[in-house]
Each structure stands twice: as C-alpha cells, then as structure tokens.
Amino acid sequence: MKNPASKCFQVQSRSASVEEESPESAGARNGLGQAGLRPGGGKGFSLIEVVLALGLGVFALVAIVGLLPTGISSMRDSLELTEATQIANAIACDLRTSAQNANPLLSATSAIYGIPLQTGTYKPFVDVSGTLAKSSARFRAQVVVTANAMSPGYFAPSNTIAPVTHAAILIAWPAAAEIENSVGRLEIASSFTAGKH
C-alpha cells in the first residue's frame, strides 16, 4: 500500500516550485528588484538608453540636413527651366503672331522682342518677366530664323518674309555667360507662315 503522506509531499513540492517562478522572484533573479522595477524603484530610462536614442536622433537629423542643399539646388534648377520655357514660348508666340500680321512682301520684326523675320541669328537679353533687358537680364536668347523656299527650287529674296519660316530658339542662363559656357540651356523649334490666312 502507498503511504498517503508521500502523496501529500509530492503536491507540496510541486506548489513550491510554482511559487519560485512568481514575478517577484523572477524580477529578483534578473537584478531588477521587486516586480521588475529598477533597484532605485524608478520606471525611467537608463543613461545608456538615453544616449543611444539621442545618437540615433542626431544621425537622422544630420542625414536630413545633408539633403537640404540638394533639394534647394534641384528646386532652383526647376524654377530656372520653367522660366526659360515660358520665355521661349513667348518668343515663339511673338514671332508667329508678328509673321501672321505682317505683309509677306516686306521685311518685318516681331512686335515684342524686335526680332527680324528674315534669315539670320539674333541674340536678345531677356529678364525673368520675359521683357528685353540688358542690365537686369537673367537669360540670353539666341533665335536663328530661317526663311524657307516658297516652292521647290524657288528661294525667297533675303528682304522678304517667306511663306514658311523656321525659328530655332535657344534660351541660356546666366545671361552674363556666353551661350557655349552657360550653366543651363533650353532649346525649342517653331515654324510659322507669313501673311494673314
């Protein structure tokens, strides 16, 4: 027969092992004191944790600040390209409008920019608003006008506006630099006809 006292002893030893795994004893075993608290009783961060967090924050901040010059430069380039596009379109529109309103037998110039509508190369200085300006110019334009033949084998005299005229418009910046040495460039082509239609 089995001894009932031995059965009781086994149950007590099991419950004692469960008590050893209580949170208080686990916290004491980890060196955190009672109920997982730090030895001083506070629940804050340690100095090492604060230093690591500050180090990561500074690293991220330095990376973000390092990207600022690139972003500002990209924004400036985009703005200059947009302004140059608007100026080139304004010159093309001025040439088309002036050619359509001009007498095809006479030489004429564009109304706003004063560019002759004859074969040749013209280099006006233009400011941000698109007006002609030498001293305050930020952009330099180069307009190459080519008067094409009226029909195969026939070329228009140099002092008349041909029915179809081509213009290659190049905008370069800054205006102080020669076009070959410019920092930025934009080039468009435009074709237009002379006389009212």
Biotite code that builds the C-alpha atoms (Angstrom):
import biotite.structure as struc

atoms = struc.array([
    struc.Atom([0.000, 0.000, 0.000], chain_id="A", res_id=1, res_name="MET", atom_name="CA", element="C"),
    struc.Atom([1.044, 3.511, -0.690], chain_id="A", res_id=2, res_name="LYS", atom_name="CA", element="C"),
    struc.Atom([1.687, 5.944, 2.016], chain_id="A", res_id=3, res_name="ASN", atom_name="CA", element="C"),
    struc.Atom([-0.756, 8.960, 1.849], chain_id="A", res_id=4, res_name="PRO", atom_name="CA", element="C"),
    struc.Atom([1.897, 11.225, 3.351], chain_id="A", res_id=5, res_name="ALA", atom_name="CA", element="C"),
    struc.Atom([4.193, 10.700, 0.358], chain_id="A", res_id=6, res_name="SER", atom_name="CA", element="C"),
    struc.Atom([1.396, 11.820, -1.974], chain_id="A", res_id=7, res_name="LYS", atom_name="CA", element="C"),
    struc.Atom([0.948, 14.988, 0.023], chain_id="A", res_id=8, res_name="CYS", atom_name="CA", element="C"),
    struc.Atom([4.689, 15.597, -0.040], chain_id="A", res_id=9, res_name="PHE", atom_name="CA", element="C"),
    struc.Atom([4.708, 15.440, -3.859], chain_id="A", res_id=10, res_name="GLN", atom_name="CA", element="C"),
    struc.Atom([1.924, 18.043, -4.146], chain_id="A", res_id=11, res_name="VAL", atom_name="CA", element="C"),
    struc.Atom([3.692, 20.381, -1.781], chain_id="A", res_id=12, res_name="GLN", atom_name="CA", element="C"),
    struc.Atom([6.934, 20.157, -3.692], chain_id="A", res_id=13, res_name="SER", atom_name="CA", element="C"),
    struc.Atom([5.110, 20.993, -6.949], chain_id="A", res_id=14, res_name="ARG", atom_name="CA", element="C"),
    struc.Atom([3.424, 24.055, -5.476], chain_id="A", res_id=15, res_name="SER", atom_name="CA", element="C"),
    struc.Atom([6.746, 25.206, -4.035], chain_id="A", res_id=16, res_name="ALA", atom_name="CA", element="C"),
    struc.Atom([8.331, 25.080, -7.496], chain_id="A", res_id=17, res_name="SER", atom_name="CA", element="C"),
    struc.Atom([5.443, 27.181, -8.882], chain_id="A", res_id=18, res_name="VAL", atom_name="CA", element="C"),
    struc.Atom([5.955, 29.748, -6.157], chain_id="A", res_id=19, res_name="GLU", atom_name="CA", element="C"),
    struc.Atom([9.602, 30.049, -7.109], chain_id="A", res_id=20, res_name="GLU", atom_name="CA", element="C"),
    struc.Atom([8.550, 31.268, -10.584], chain_id="A", res_id=21, res_name="GLU", atom_name="CA", element="C"),
    struc.Atom([6.404, 34.137, -9.315], chain_id="A", res_id=22, res_name="SER", atom_name="CA", element="C"),
    struc.Atom([7.088, 37.638, -10.799], chain_id="A", res_id=23, res_name="PRO", atom_name="CA", element="C"),
    struc.Atom([8.750, 38.867, -7.627], chain_id="A", res_id=24, res_name="GLU", atom_name="CA", element="C"),
    struc.Atom([11.233, 36.036, -7.618], chain_id="A", res_id=25, res_name="SER", atom_name="CA", element="C"),
    struc.Atom([11.814, 36.334, -11.393], chain_id="A", res_id=26, res_name="ALA", atom_name="CA", element="C"),
    struc.Atom([12.458, 40.076, -11.020], chain_id="A", res_id=27, res_name="GLY", atom_name="CA", element="C"),
    struc.Atom([14.843, 39.472, -8.147], chain_id="A", res_id=28, res_name="ALA", atom_name="CA", element="C"),
    struc.Atom([16.693, 36.852, -10.191], chain_id="A", res_id=29, res_name="ARG", atom_name="CA", element="C"),
    struc.Atom([17.091, 39.382, -13.111], chain_id="A", res_id=30, res_name="ASN", atom_name="CA", element="C"),
    struc.Atom([18.530, 42.026, -10.802], chain_id="A", res_id=31, res_name="GLY", atom_name="CA", element="C"),
    struc.Atom([15.546, 44.337, -11.247], chain_id="A", res_id=32, res_name="LEU", atom_name="CA", element="C"),
    struc.Atom([14.205, 44.114, -7.742], chain_id="A", res_id=33, res_name="GLY", atom_name="CA", element="C"),
    struc.Atom([10.624, 43.553, -6.746], chain_id="A", res_id=34, res_name="GLN", atom_name="CA", element="C"),
    struc.Atom([8.015, 43.285, -9.559], chain_id="A", res_id=35, res_name="ALA", atom_name="CA", element="C"),
    struc.Atom([10.501, 44.142, -12.371], chain_id="A", res_id=36, res_name="GLY", atom_name="CA", element="C"),
    struc.Atom([11.406, 47.596, -11.017], chain_id="A", res_id=37, res_name="LEU", atom_name="CA", element="C"),
    struc.Atom([14.909, 49.019, -11.168], chain_id="A", res_id=38, res_name="ARG", atom_name="CA", element="C"),
    struc.Atom([16.932, 48.941, -7.911], chain_id="A", res_id=39, res_name="PRO", atom_name="CA", element="C"),
    struc.Atom([16.140, 52.627, -7.208], chain_id="A", res_id=40, res_name="GLY", atom_name="CA", element="C"),
    struc.Atom([12.435, 51.934, -7.617], chain_id="A", res_id=41, res_name="GLY", atom_name="CA", element="C"),
    struc.Atom([12.075, 54.224, -10.732], chain_id="A", res_id=42, res_name="GLY", atom_name="CA", element="C"),
    struc.Atom([10.462, 53.278, -14.035], chain_id="A", res_id=43, res_name="LYS", atom_name="CA", element="C"),
    struc.Atom([12.525, 55.668, -16.289], chain_id="A", res_id=44, res_name="GLY", atom_name="CA", element="C"),
    struc.Atom([15.175, 55.017, -18.939], chain_id="A", res_id=45, res_name="PHE", atom_name="CA", element="C"),
    struc.Atom([18.774, 54.309, -18.134], chain_id="A", res_id=46, res_name="SER", atom_name="CA", element="C"),
    struc.Atom([21.554, 56.669, -19.212], chain_id="A", res_id=47, res_name="LEU", atom_name="CA", element="C"),
    struc.Atom([22.710, 54.205, -21.878], chain_id="A", res_id=48, res_name="ILE", atom_name="CA", element="C"),
    struc.Atom([19.237, 54.062, -23.419], chain_id="A", res_id=49, res_name="GLU", atom_name="CA", element="C"),
    struc.Atom([19.002, 57.864, -23.492], chain_id="A", res_id=50, res_name="VAL", atom_name="CA", element="C"),
    struc.Atom([22.444, 58.210, -25.110], chain_id="A", res_id=51, res_name="VAL", atom_name="CA", element="C"),
    struc.Atom([21.590, 55.605, -27.773], chain_id="A", res_id=52, res_name="LEU", atom_name="CA", element="C"),
    struc.Atom([18.280, 57.330, -28.557], chain_id="A", res_id=53, res_name="ALA", atom_name="CA", element="C"),
    struc.Atom([19.987, 60.720, -28.845], chain_id="A", res_id=54, res_name="LEU", atom_name="CA", element="C"),
    struc.Atom([22.674, 59.230, -31.095], chain_id="A", res_id=55, res_name="GLY", atom_name="CA", element="C"),
    struc.Atom([20.083, 57.782, -33.460], chain_id="A", res_id=56, res_name="LEU", atom_name="CA", element="C"),
    struc.Atom([18.176, 61.070, -33.495], chain_id="A", res_id=57, res_name="GLY", atom_name="CA", element="C"),
    struc.Atom([21.301, 63.090, -34.294], chain_id="A", res_id=58, res_name="VAL", atom_name="CA", element="C"),
    struc.Atom([22.272, 60.641, -37.051], chain_id="A", res_id=59, res_name="PHE", atom_name="CA", element="C"),
    struc.Atom([18.835, 61.001, -38.679], chain_id="A", res_id=60, res_name="ALA", atom_name="CA", element="C"),
    struc.Atom([18.918, 64.795, -38.324], chain_id="A", res_id=61, res_name="LEU", atom_name="CA", element="C"),
    struc.Atom([22.360, 65.041, -39.940], chain_id="A", res_id=62, res_name="VAL", atom_name="CA", element="C"),
    struc.Atom([21.140, 62.915, -42.869], chain_id="A", res_id=63, res_name="ALA", atom_name="CA", element="C"),
    struc.Atom([18.107, 65.164, -43.374], chain_id="A", res_id=64, res_name="ILE", atom_name="CA", element="C"),
    struc.Atom([20.167, 68.363, -43.156], chain_id="A", res_id=65, res_name="VAL", atom_name="CA", element="C"),
    struc.Atom([22.623, 66.867, -45.652], chain_id="A", res_id=66, res_name="GLY", atom_name="CA", element="C"),
    struc.Atom([19.812, 66.503, -48.203], chain_id="A", res_id=67, res_name="LEU", atom_name="CA", element="C"),
    struc.Atom([18.707, 70.155, -47.947], chain_id="A", res_id=68, res_name="LEU", atom_name="CA", element="C"),
    struc.Atom([21.329, 71.631, -50.339], chain_id="A", res_id=69, res_name="PRO", atom_name="CA", element="C"),
    struc.Atom([20.450, 69.023, -52.964], chain_id="A", res_id=70, res_name="THR", atom_name="CA", element="C"),
    struc.Atom([16.751, 69.790, -52.633], chain_id="A", res_id=71, res_name="GLY", atom_name="CA", element="C"),
    struc.Atom([17.289, 73.549, -52.827], chain_id="A", res_id=72, res_name="ILE", atom_name="CA", element="C"),
    struc.Atom([19.552, 73.197, -55.882], chain_id="A", res_id=73, res_name="SER", atom_name="CA", element="C"),
    struc.Atom([17.005, 70.965, -57.597], chain_id="A", res_id=74, res_name="SER", atom_name="CA", element="C"),
    struc.Atom([14.230, 73.448, -56.864], chain_id="A", res_id=75, res_name="MET", atom_name="CA", element="C"),
    struc.Atom([16.314, 76.364, -58.270], chain_id="A", res_id=76, res_name="ARG", atom_name="CA", element="C"),
    struc.Atom([17.126, 74.407, -61.455], chain_id="A", res_id=77, res_name="ASP", atom_name="CA", element="C"),
    struc.Atom([13.467, 73.534, -61.916], chain_id="A", res_id=78, res_name="SER", atom_name="CA", element="C"),
    struc.Atom([12.426, 77.164, -61.463], chain_id="A", res_id=79, res_name="LEU", atom_name="CA", element="C"),
    struc.Atom([15.012, 78.395, -63.996], chain_id="A", res_id=80, res_name="GLU", atom_name="CA", element="C"),
    struc.Atom([13.939, 75.755, -66.508], chain_id="A", res_id=81, res_name="LEU", atom_name="CA", element="C"),
    struc.Atom([10.283, 76.742, -66.092], chain_id="A", res_id=82, res_name="THR", atom_name="CA", element="C"),
    struc.Atom([11.102, 80.441, -66.598], chain_id="A", res_id=83, res_name="GLU", atom_name="CA", element="C"),
    struc.Atom([13.233, 79.637, -69.658], chain_id="A", res_id=84, res_name="ALA", atom_name="CA", element="C"),
    struc.Atom([10.387, 77.562, -71.134], chain_id="A", res_id=85, res_name="THR", atom_name="CA", element="C"),
    struc.Atom([7.936, 80.416, -70.648], chain_id="A", res_id=86, res_name="GLN", atom_name="CA", element="C"),
    struc.Atom([10.330, 82.897, -72.290], chain_id="A", res_id=87, res_name="ILE", atom_name="CA", element="C"),
    struc.Atom([10.983, 80.577, -75.265], chain_id="A", res_id=88, res_name="ALA", atom_name="CA", element="C"),
    struc.Atom([7.229, 80.065, -75.754], chain_id="A", res_id=89, res_name="ASN", atom_name="CA", element="C"),
    struc.Atom([6.663, 83.835, -75.542], chain_id="A", res_id=90, res_name="ALA", atom_name="CA", element="C"),
    struc.Atom([9.308, 84.462, -78.233], chain_id="A", res_id=91, res_name="ILE", atom_name="CA", element="C"),
    struc.Atom([7.806, 81.755, -80.479], chain_id="A", res_id=92, res_name="ALA", atom_name="CA", element="C"),
    struc.Atom([4.324, 83.184, -80.000], chain_id="A", res_id=93, res_name="CYS", atom_name="CA", element="C"),
    struc.Atom([5.606, 86.712, -80.741], chain_id="A", res_id=94, res_name="ASP", atom_name="CA", element="C"),
    struc.Atom([7.266, 85.505, -83.951], chain_id="A", res_id=95, res_name="LEU", atom_name="CA", element="C"),
    struc.Atom([4.147, 83.618, -85.109], chain_id="A", res_id=96, res_name="ARG", atom_name="CA", element="C"),
    struc.Atom([1.783, 86.487, -84.342], chain_id="A", res_id=97, res_name="THR", atom_name="CA", element="C"),
    struc.Atom([4.040, 89.096, -85.965], chain_id="A", res_id=98, res_name="SER", atom_name="CA", element="C"),
    struc.Atom([4.539, 86.942, -89.072], chain_id="A", res_id=99, res_name="ALA", atom_name="CA", element="C"),
    struc.Atom([0.798, 86.371, -89.497], chain_id="A", res_id=100, res_name="GLN", atom_name="CA", element="C"),
    struc.Atom([0.094, 90.106, -89.219], chain_id="A", res_id=101, res_name="ASN", atom_name="CA", element="C"),
    struc.Atom([2.977, 91.150, -91.497], chain_id="A", res_id=102, res_name="ALA", atom_name="CA", element="C"),
    struc.Atom([2.922, 91.857, -95.188], chain_id="A", res_id=103, res_name="ASN", atom_name="CA", element="C"),
    struc.Atom([4.720, 88.882, -96.807], chain_id="A", res_id=104, res_name="PRO", atom_name="CA", element="C"),
    struc.Atom([6.460, 91.119, -99.341], chain_id="A", res_id=105, res_name="LEU", atom_name="CA", element="C"),
    struc.Atom([8.061, 93.410, -96.783], chain_id="A", res_id=106, res_name="LEU", atom_name="CA", element="C"),
    struc.Atom([10.584, 92.749, -94.083], chain_id="A", res_id=107, res_name="SER", atom_name="CA", element="C"),
    struc.Atom([9.171, 92.919, -90.578], chain_id="A", res_id=108, res_name="ALA", atom_name="CA", element="C"),
    struc.Atom([10.189, 92.469, -86.988], chain_id="A", res_id=109, res_name="THR", atom_name="CA", element="C"),
    struc.Atom([8.399, 90.809, -84.127], chain_id="A", res_id=110, res_name="SER", atom_name="CA", element="C"),
    struc.Atom([6.215, 93.185, -82.129], chain_id="A", res_id=111, res_name="ALA", atom_name="CA", element="C"),
    struc.Atom([7.514, 92.487, -78.603], chain_id="A", res_id=112, res_name="ILE", atom_name="CA", element="C"),
    struc.Atom([11.121, 91.325, -78.987], chain_id="A", res_id=113, res_name="TYR", atom_name="CA", element="C"),
    struc.Atom([12.030, 93.189, -82.197], chain_id="A", res_id=114, res_name="GLY", atom_name="CA", element="C"),
    struc.Atom([13.438, 90.078, -83.877], chain_id="A", res_id=115, res_name="ILE", atom_name="CA", element="C"),
    struc.Atom([13.592, 90.478, -87.671], chain_id="A", res_id=116, res_name="PRO", atom_name="CA", element="C"),
    struc.Atom([11.575, 87.837, -89.507], chain_id="A", res_id=117, res_name="LEU", atom_name="CA", element="C"),
    struc.Atom([14.365, 87.308, -92.025], chain_id="A", res_id=118, res_name="GLN", atom_name="CA", element="C"),
    struc.Atom([17.082, 84.691, -92.200], chain_id="A", res_id=119, res_name="THR", atom_name="CA", element="C"),
    struc.Atom([19.655, 85.455, -89.534], chain_id="A", res_id=120, res_name="GLY", atom_name="CA", element="C"),
    struc.Atom([20.773, 84.944, -85.927], chain_id="A", res_id=121, res_name="THR", atom_name="CA", element="C"),
    struc.Atom([19.598, 87.306, -83.203], chain_id="A", res_id=122, res_name="TYR", atom_name="CA", element="C"),
    struc.Atom([20.653, 87.359, -79.545], chain_id="A", res_id=123, res_name="LYS", atom_name="CA", element="C"),
    struc.Atom([18.391, 89.404, -77.280], chain_id="A", res_id=124, res_name="PRO", atom_name="CA", element="C"),
    struc.Atom([18.819, 89.565, -73.485], chain_id="A", res_id=125, res_name="PHE", atom_name="CA", element="C"),
    struc.Atom([15.664, 88.765, -71.519], chain_id="A", res_id=126, res_name="VAL", atom_name="CA", element="C"),
    struc.Atom([14.783, 89.163, -67.844], chain_id="A", res_id=127, res_name="ASP", atom_name="CA", element="C"),
    struc.Atom([12.596, 86.876, -65.723], chain_id="A", res_id=128, res_name="VAL", atom_name="CA", element="C"),
    struc.Atom([9.357, 88.557, -66.810], chain_id="A", res_id=129, res_name="SER", atom_name="CA", element="C"),
    struc.Atom([10.219, 87.912, -70.469], chain_id="A", res_id=130, res_name="GLY", atom_name="CA", element="C"),
    struc.Atom([10.922, 91.534, -71.407], chain_id="A", res_id=131, res_name="THR", atom_name="CA", element="C"),
    struc.Atom([14.018, 92.769, -73.198], chain_id="A", res_id=132, res_name="LEU", atom_name="CA", element="C"),
    struc.Atom([16.651, 93.969, -70.765], chain_id="A", res_id=133, res_name="ALA", atom_name="CA", element="C"),
    struc.Atom([20.406, 94.245, -70.973], chain_id="A", res_id=134, res_name="LYS", atom_name="CA", element="C"),
    struc.Atom([21.402, 95.196, -67.421], chain_id="A", res_id=135, res_name="SER", atom_name="CA", element="C"),
    struc.Atom([18.922, 93.105, -65.388], chain_id="A", res_id=136, res_name="SER", atom_name="CA", element="C"),
    struc.Atom([18.842, 90.149, -67.769], chain_id="A", res_id=137, res_name="ALA", atom_name="CA", element="C"),
    struc.Atom([18.994, 86.652, -66.300], chain_id="A", res_id=138, res_name="ARG", atom_name="CA", element="C"),
    struc.Atom([18.577, 84.861, -69.612], chain_id="A", res_id=139, res_name="PHE", atom_name="CA", element="C"),
    struc.Atom([20.159, 85.181, -73.024], chain_id="A", res_id=140, res_name="ARG", atom_name="CA", element="C"),
    struc.Atom([18.152, 84.145, -76.064], chain_id="A", res_id=141, res_name="ALA", atom_name="CA", element="C"),
    struc.Atom([19.534, 83.069, -79.402], chain_id="A", res_id=142, res_name="GLN", atom_name="CA", element="C"),
    struc.Atom([16.987, 82.995, -82.200], chain_id="A", res_id=143, res_name="VAL", atom_name="CA", element="C"),
    struc.Atom([18.036, 81.539, -85.559], chain_id="A", res_id=144, res_name="VAL", atom_name="CA", element="C"),
    struc.Atom([15.429, 82.433, -88.183], chain_id="A", res_id=145, res_name="VAL", atom_name="CA", element="C"),
    struc.Atom([15.463, 80.501, -91.460], chain_id="A", res_id=146, res_name="THR", atom_name="CA", element="C"),
    struc.Atom([13.177, 81.583, -94.264], chain_id="A", res_id=147, res_name="ALA", atom_name="CA", element="C"),
    struc.Atom([12.384, 78.512, -96.376], chain_id="A", res_id=148, res_name="ASN", atom_name="CA", element="C"),
    struc.Atom([11.614, 78.245, -100.083], chain_id="A", res_id=149, res_name="ALA", atom_name="CA", element="C"),
    struc.Atom([8.132, 79.196, -101.274], chain_id="A", res_id=150, res_name="MET", atom_name="CA", element="C"),
    struc.Atom([8.128, 76.212, -103.597], chain_id="A", res_id=151, res_name="SER", atom_name="CA", element="C"),
    struc.Atom([10.700, 73.613, -104.671], chain_id="A", res_id=152, res_name="PRO", atom_name="CA", element="C"),
    struc.Atom([13.556, 75.299, -106.493], chain_id="A", res_id=153, res_name="GLY", atom_name="CA", element="C"),
    struc.Atom([12.496, 78.829, -105.550], chain_id="A", res_id=154, res_name="TYR", atom_name="CA", element="C"),
    struc.Atom([14.058, 80.699, -102.673], chain_id="A", res_id=155, res_name="PHE", atom_name="CA", element="C"),
    struc.Atom([12.646, 83.918, -101.296], chain_id="A", res_id=156, res_name="ALA", atom_name="CA", element="C"),
    struc.Atom([14.779, 87.048, -101.587], chain_id="A", res_id=157, res_name="PRO", atom_name="CA", element="C"),
    struc.Atom([16.583, 87.871, -98.358], chain_id="A", res_id=158, res_name="SER", atom_name="CA", element="C"),
    struc.Atom([14.499, 91.018, -97.717], chain_id="A", res_id=159, res_name="ASN", atom_name="CA", element="C"),
    struc.Atom([11.083, 89.301, -97.828], chain_id="A", res_id=160, res_name="THR", atom_name="CA", element="C"),
    struc.Atom([9.249, 87.000, -95.449], chain_id="A", res_id=161, res_name="ILE", atom_name="CA", element="C"),
    struc.Atom([8.939, 83.526, -96.931], chain_id="A", res_id=162, res_name="ALA", atom_name="CA", element="C"),
    struc.Atom([5.583, 81.744, -96.552], chain_id="A", res_id=163, res_name="PRO", atom_name="CA", element="C"),
    struc.Atom([7.109, 79.205, -94.139], chain_id="A", res_id=164, res_name="VAL", atom_name="CA", element="C"),
    struc.Atom([9.713, 80.363, -91.683], chain_id="A", res_id=165, res_name="THR", atom_name="CA", element="C"),
    struc.Atom([11.502, 78.271, -89.081], chain_id="A", res_id=166, res_name="HIS", atom_name="CA", element="C"),
    struc.Atom([12.956, 79.582, -85.844], chain_id="A", res_id=167, res_name="ALA", atom_name="CA", element="C"),
    struc.Atom([15.292, 77.711, -83.518], chain_id="A", res_id=168, res_name="ALA", atom_name="CA", element="C"),
    struc.Atom([15.036, 79.381, -80.120], chain_id="A", res_id=169, res_name="ILE", atom_name="CA", element="C"),
    struc.Atom([17.712, 78.715, -77.530], chain_id="A", res_id=170, res_name="LEU", atom_name="CA", element="C"),
    struc.Atom([17.463, 80.177, -74.019], chain_id="A", res_id=171, res_name="ILE", atom_name="CA", element="C"),
    struc.Atom([20.635, 80.058, -71.893], chain_id="A", res_id=172, res_name="ALA", atom_name="CA", element="C"),
    struc.Atom([21.401, 81.237, -68.381], chain_id="A", res_id=173, res_name="TRP", atom_name="CA", element="C"),
    struc.Atom([23.025, 83.096, -66.742], chain_id="A", res_id=174, res_name="PRO", atom_name="CA", element="C"),
    struc.Atom([22.935, 85.940, -69.245], chain_id="A", res_id=175, res_name="ALA", atom_name="CA", element="C"),
    struc.Atom([26.474, 87.116, -68.409], chain_id="A", res_id=176, res_name="ALA", atom_name="CA", element="C"),
    struc.Atom([27.983, 83.866, -69.729], chain_id="A", res_id=177, res_name="ALA", atom_name="CA", element="C"),
    struc.Atom([28.399, 83.124, -73.394], chain_id="A", res_id=178, res_name="GLU", atom_name="CA", element="C"),
    struc.Atom([25.845, 80.623, -74.678], chain_id="A", res_id=179, res_name="ILE", atom_name="CA", element="C"),
    struc.Atom([28.536, 77.966, -75.150], chain_id="A", res_id=180, res_name="GLU", atom_name="CA", element="C"),
    struc.Atom([29.572, 78.342, -71.477], chain_id="A", res_id=181, res_name="ASN", atom_name="CA", element="C"),
    struc.Atom([26.105, 78.658, -69.955], chain_id="A", res_id=182, res_name="SER", atom_name="CA", element="C"),
    struc.Atom([25.020, 76.721, -66.867], chain_id="A", res_id=183, res_name="VAL", atom_name="CA", element="C"),
    struc.Atom([21.603, 75.837, -68.249], chain_id="A", res_id=184, res_name="GLY", atom_name="CA", element="C"),
    struc.Atom([20.011, 75.702, -71.702], chain_id="A", res_id=185, res_name="ARG", atom_name="CA", element="C"),
    struc.Atom([16.635, 75.142, -73.280], chain_id="A", res_id=186, res_name="LEU", atom_name="CA", element="C"),
    struc.Atom([16.021, 74.827, -76.985], chain_id="A", res_id=187, res_name="GLU", atom_name="CA", element="C"),
    struc.Atom([12.758, 74.739, -78.910], chain_id="A", res_id=188, res_name="ILE", atom_name="CA", element="C"),
    struc.Atom([11.870, 74.993, -82.597], chain_id="A", res_id=189, res_name="ALA", atom_name="CA", element="C"),
    struc.Atom([8.936, 76.825, -84.111], chain_id="A", res_id=190, res_name="SER", atom_name="CA", element="C"),
    struc.Atom([7.563, 77.098, -87.644], chain_id="A", res_id=191, res_name="SER", atom_name="CA", element="C"),
    struc.Atom([5.144, 79.737, -88.817], chain_id="A", res_id=192, res_name="PHE", atom_name="CA", element="C"),
    struc.Atom([3.742, 81.203, -92.016], chain_id="A", res_id=193, res_name="THR", atom_name="CA", element="C"),
    struc.Atom([3.784, 84.775, -93.120], chain_id="A", res_id=194, res_name="ALA", atom_name="CA", element="C"),
    struc.Atom([0.783, 86.874, -94.042], chain_id="A", res_id=195, res_name="GLY", atom_name="CA", element="C"),
    struc.Atom([-2.851, 86.705, -92.976], chain_id="A", res_id=196, res_name="LYS", atom_name="CA", element="C"),
    struc.Atom([-4.655, 83.446, -93.641], chain_id="A", res_id=197, res_name="HIS", atom_name="CA", element="C"),
])
